[in-house]
């Protein structure tokens, strides 16, 4: 029987702990393999394979945090993957298809302005519309968004 696979897509530091926890809890019940994924969105001004370590630095830190949280707090070994793409949504879908994922876990922070909602919620919307598997979207409570904005 094929292994169950969970991809947890990480975008920002605030979501790492809660998303990894959710993915590890889901894996505990199924024995699934978990892969923490971060997509570095590269603008059109640079090639995707640009030799620039600074592009990947933030994503690598997020993945290190995810790996530490999983192994130390939830006693689960996870894989990590950093990919570069023009847009996060299609890259997450490609990874899910390539890995034959059974579940994608991702976070969404409620945006305060209409422009931010239109621009920054697009990855979540894309993933929920095009995913080849089930998707769980975890939102940060509104109070946490107000605190982070202050």
C-alpha atoms as a printed R data frame, in Angstrom:
    type eleno elety resid chain resno      x      y       z
1   ATOM     1    CA   UNK     A     1  0.000  0.000   0.000
2   ATOM     2    CA   UNK     A     2  1.426  3.437  -0.931
3   ATOM     3    CA   UNK     A     3  2.552  5.792   1.815
4   ATOM     4    CA   UNK     A     4  0.268  8.676   2.723
5   ATOM     5    CA   UNK     A     5  1.918 12.049   2.043
6   ATOM     6    CA   UNK     A     6  1.228 15.438   3.574
7   ATOM     7    CA   UNK     A     7  2.688 18.706   2.299
8   ATOM     8    CA   UNK     A     8  2.687 21.630   4.701
9   ATOM     9    CA   UNK     A     9  3.273 24.869   2.775
10  ATOM    10    CA   UNK     A    10  4.962 27.558   4.852
11  ATOM    11    CA   UNK     A    11  4.996 31.244   4.008
12  ATOM    12    CA   UNK     A    12  5.712 33.157   7.184
13  ATOM    13    CA   UNK     A    13  7.172 32.640  10.620
14  ATOM    14    CA   UNK     A    14  3.867 33.153  12.482
15  ATOM    15    CA   UNK     A    15  2.324 30.070  10.872
16  ATOM    16    CA   UNK     A    16  5.226 27.617  11.176
17  ATOM    17    CA   UNK     A    17  4.451 26.249  14.640
18  ATOM    18    CA   UNK     A    18  0.699 25.835  14.182
19  ATOM    19    CA   UNK     A    19  0.904 24.408  10.658
20  ATOM    20    CA   UNK     A    20  3.621 21.922  11.569
21  ATOM    21    CA   UNK     A    21  1.612 20.902  14.615
22  ATOM    22    CA   UNK     A    22 -1.481 20.316  12.481
23  ATOM    23    CA   UNK     A    23  0.456 18.344   9.855
24  ATOM    24    CA   UNK     A    24  2.148 16.208  12.523
25  ATOM    25    CA   UNK     A    25 -1.180 15.528  14.231
26  ATOM    26    CA   UNK     A    26 -2.687 14.459  10.905
27  ATOM    27    CA   UNK     A    27  0.332 12.256  10.216
28  ATOM    28    CA   UNK     A    28  0.138 10.649  13.644
29  ATOM    29    CA   UNK     A    29 -3.247  9.196  12.857
30  ATOM    30    CA   UNK     A    30 -2.213  7.888   9.448
31  ATOM    31    CA   UNK     A    31  1.541  7.302   9.683
32  ATOM    32    CA   UNK     A    32  1.959  9.755   6.806
33  ATOM    33    CA   UNK     A    33  5.201 11.243   5.597
34  ATOM    34    CA   UNK     A    34  5.304 15.035   6.044
35  ATOM    35    CA   UNK     A    35  7.166 17.467   3.821
36  ATOM    36    CA   UNK     A    36  7.492 21.120   4.814
37  ATOM    37    CA   UNK     A    37  7.554 23.247   1.672
38  ATOM    38    CA   UNK     A    38  8.524 26.865   1.152
39  ATOM    39    CA   UNK     A    39  8.178 28.579  -2.214
40  ATOM    40    CA   UNK     A    40 10.511 31.483  -2.885
41  ATOM    41    CA   UNK     A    41  8.635 33.777  -5.237
42  ATOM    42    CA   UNK     A    42 11.155 35.230  -7.682
43  ATOM    43    CA   UNK     A    43 10.189 38.354  -9.599
44  ATOM    44    CA   UNK     A    44 10.416 38.602 -13.363
45  ATOM    45    CA   UNK     A    45 13.616 40.640 -13.090
46  ATOM    46    CA   UNK     A    46 15.628 37.588 -12.014
47  ATOM    47    CA   UNK     A    47 16.015 34.122 -13.488
48  ATOM    48    CA   UNK     A    48 14.637 31.348 -11.284
49  ATOM    49    CA   UNK     A    49 18.090 29.808 -10.999
50  ATOM    50    CA   UNK     A    50 19.815 33.072 -10.030
51  ATOM    51    CA   UNK     A    51 22.931 32.461  -7.947
52  ATOM    52    CA   UNK     A    52 21.797 34.522  -4.978
53  ATOM    53    CA   UNK     A    53 21.829 32.863  -1.553
54  ATOM    54    CA   UNK     A    54 19.942 35.836  -0.072
55  ATOM    55    CA   UNK     A    55 16.845 34.801  -2.064
56  ATOM    56    CA   UNK     A    56 16.624 31.503  -0.219
57  ATOM    57    CA   UNK     A    57 17.744 32.587   3.260
58  ATOM    58    CA   UNK     A    58 14.310 33.357   4.740
59  ATOM    59    CA   UNK     A    59 12.809 30.170   3.342
60  ATOM    60    CA   UNK     A    60 15.667 28.080   4.670
61  ATOM    61    CA   UNK     A    61 15.129 29.560   8.136
62  ATOM    62    CA   UNK     A    62 11.412 28.752   7.999
63  ATOM    63    CA   UNK     A    63 12.175 25.182   6.995
64  ATOM    64    CA   UNK     A    64 14.737 24.843   9.797
65  ATOM    65    CA   UNK     A    65 12.121 26.073  12.286
66  ATOM    66    CA   UNK     A    66  9.615 23.580  10.892
67  ATOM    67    CA   UNK     A    67 12.082 20.705  11.153
68  ATOM    68    CA   UNK     A    68 12.992 21.651  14.738
69  ATOM    69    CA   UNK     A    69  9.361 21.991  15.802
70  ATOM    70    CA   UNK     A    70  8.435 18.642  14.277
71  ATOM    71    CA   UNK     A    71 11.345 16.710  15.742
72  ATOM    72    CA   UNK     A    72 11.534 18.358  19.168
73  ATOM    73    CA   UNK     A    73  7.918 19.159  19.998
74  ATOM    74    CA   UNK     A    74  5.977 16.569  18.024
75  ATOM    75    CA   UNK     A    75  8.597 13.782  17.797
76  ATOM    76    CA   UNK     A    76  8.141 13.495  14.047
77  ATOM    77    CA   UNK     A    77 10.874 13.509  11.435
78  ATOM    78    CA   UNK     A    78  9.839 15.521   8.401
79  ATOM    79    CA   UNK     A    79 11.392 16.320   5.052
80  ATOM    80    CA   UNK     A    80 11.904 19.885   3.905
81  ATOM    81    CA   UNK     A    81 11.845 21.314   0.407
82  ATOM    82    CA   UNK     A    82 12.581 24.804  -0.877
83  ATOM    83    CA   UNK     A    83 11.588 25.645  -4.440
84  ATOM    84    CA   UNK     A    84 11.762 28.802  -6.501
85  ATOM    85    CA   UNK     A    85  8.871 29.873  -8.700
86  ATOM    86    CA   UNK     A    86  7.182 32.956 -10.097
87  ATOM    87    CA   UNK     A    87  4.023 32.255  -8.089
88  ATOM    88    CA   UNK     A    88  3.513 30.141  -4.980
89  ATOM    89    CA   UNK     A    89  0.109 28.641  -5.837
90  ATOM    90    CA   UNK     A    90  1.104 26.789  -9.021
91  ATOM    91    CA   UNK     A    91  4.390 25.697  -7.405
92  ATOM    92    CA   UNK     A    92  2.539 24.137  -4.452
93  ATOM    93    CA   UNK     A    93  0.242 22.295  -6.861
94  ATOM    94    CA   UNK     A    94  3.225 20.997  -8.889
95  ATOM    95    CA   UNK     A    95  4.858 19.717  -5.701
96  ATOM    96    CA   UNK     A    96  1.621 18.032  -4.612
97  ATOM    97    CA   UNK     A    97  1.310 16.331  -8.003
98  ATOM    98    CA   UNK     A    98  4.993 15.332  -8.133
99  ATOM    99    CA   UNK     A    99  4.854 13.843  -4.640
100 ATOM   100    CA   UNK     A   100  1.383 12.323  -5.105
101 ATOM   101    CA   UNK     A   101  0.314 14.140  -1.939
102 ATOM   102    CA   UNK     A   102 -2.828 13.104  -0.129
103 ATOM   103    CA   UNK     A   103 -3.173 16.369   1.794
104 ATOM   104    CA   UNK     A   104 -1.918 19.955   1.580
105 ATOM   105    CA   UNK     A   105 -1.874 22.051   4.750
106 ATOM   106    CA   UNK     A   106 -1.410 25.797   4.427
107 ATOM   107    CA   UNK     A   107 -2.044 28.954   6.383
108 ATOM   108    CA   UNK     A   108 -3.872 32.154   5.626
109 ATOM   109    CA   UNK     A   109 -3.724 35.415   7.500
110 ATOM   110    CA   UNK     A   110 -6.825 37.531   7.122
111 ATOM   111    CA   UNK     A   111 -5.942 40.696   5.253
112 ATOM   112    CA   UNK     A   112 -7.223 44.081   6.311
113 ATOM   113    CA   UNK     A   113 -7.395 45.849   2.952
114 ATOM   114    CA   UNK     A   114 -9.139 44.818  -0.249
115 ATOM   115    CA   UNK     A   115 -5.909 45.197  -2.221
116 ATOM   116    CA   UNK     A   116 -4.034 42.923   0.194
117 ATOM   117    CA   UNK     A   117 -6.829 40.355   0.007
118 ATOM   118    CA   UNK     A   118 -6.728 40.375  -3.779
119 ATOM   119    CA   UNK     A   119 -2.950 40.150  -4.051
120 ATOM   120    CA   UNK     A   120 -1.874 38.088  -1.053
121 ATOM   121    CA   UNK     A   121 -4.693 35.589  -0.814
122 ATOM   122    CA   UNK     A   122 -4.168 34.363  -4.346
123 ATOM   123    CA   UNK     A   123 -1.943 31.379  -3.451
124 ATOM   124    CA   UNK     A   124 -4.532 29.963  -1.058
125 ATOM   125    CA   UNK     A   125 -7.300 30.513  -3.575
126 ATOM   126    CA   UNK     A   126 -5.255 28.905  -6.349
127 ATOM   127    CA   UNK     A   127 -4.368 25.878  -4.243
128 ATOM   128    CA   UNK     A   128 -7.937 25.288  -3.090
129 ATOM   129    CA   UNK     A   129 -9.190 25.450  -6.690
130 ATOM   130    CA   UNK     A   130 -6.507 23.306  -8.333
131 ATOM   131    CA   UNK     A   131 -5.335 20.836  -5.691
132 ATOM   132    CA   UNK     A   132 -5.153 17.179  -6.724
133 ATOM   133    CA   UNK     A   133 -5.905 16.202  -3.119
134 ATOM   134    CA   UNK     A   134 -7.583 17.436   0.039
135 ATOM   135    CA   UNK     A   135 -6.577 20.843   1.415
136 ATOM   136    CA   UNK     A   136 -6.733 22.206   4.943
137 ATOM   137    CA   UNK     A   137 -6.437 25.981   5.295
138 ATOM   138    CA   UNK     A   138 -5.703 27.215   8.785
139 ATOM   139    CA   UNK     A   139 -6.402 30.874   9.509
140 ATOM   140    CA   UNK     A   140 -4.759 33.046  12.111
141 ATOM   141    CA   UNK     A   141 -7.414 34.476  14.444
142 ATOM   142    CA   UNK     A   142 -8.347 38.113  13.751
143 ATOM   143    CA   UNK     A   143 -6.950 39.177  17.147
144 ATOM   144    CA   UNK     A   144 -3.520 37.831  16.188
145 ATOM   145    CA   UNK     A   145 -3.590 39.782  12.914
146 ATOM   146    CA   UNK     A   146 -4.377 43.029  14.782
147 ATOM   147    CA   UNK     A   147 -1.539 42.332  17.229
148 ATOM   148    CA   UNK     A   148  0.922 41.587  14.421
149 ATOM   149    CA   UNK     A   149 -0.104 44.777  12.579
150 ATOM   150    CA   UNK     A   150  0.346 46.961  15.648
